[in-house]
Amino acid sequence: MQTHYALVFELETKIKHDKKCKVIYLTWKVPISPALQPITHSTCVRQVKLGGISGTPDHRFAIINGKMFETGDVATVKITGKSVTIHCLEIGEASVSISMDGIDGTRELKLSAN
């Protein structure tokens, strides 16, 4: 994973000596905590997991990243420490169709064969 940095502060020091002026810039870079790093499209897609499907054919429930959804539900889940809003569009026998805020298109989550 790429490390992102935040500029903590920049210090400008001027030293005057014999009418010459030196300017020294000191810059510190400190890694940003994972919760503040941007989430990429591929990170979101890879980390959204379908945990299970239950219910009757006309009233199904899906568990996505530990949260229960019905068709039409919108909920926020945590992905790498960030909140991502998921829209449950359709729940089938073995898959769920979702969309995610900030990511174009829909995704199909399938039950794993484990």
ABEGO torsion letter per residue (X at the ends): XBBBBBBABBBBBBBBBGGBBBBBBBBBBBBBBAAABBBBAAAAAAABBBAEBBEBAABBBBBBGGBBBBBGBBBBBBBGGBBBBBBBABBBAABBBBBBBGBBEBBBBBBBAX
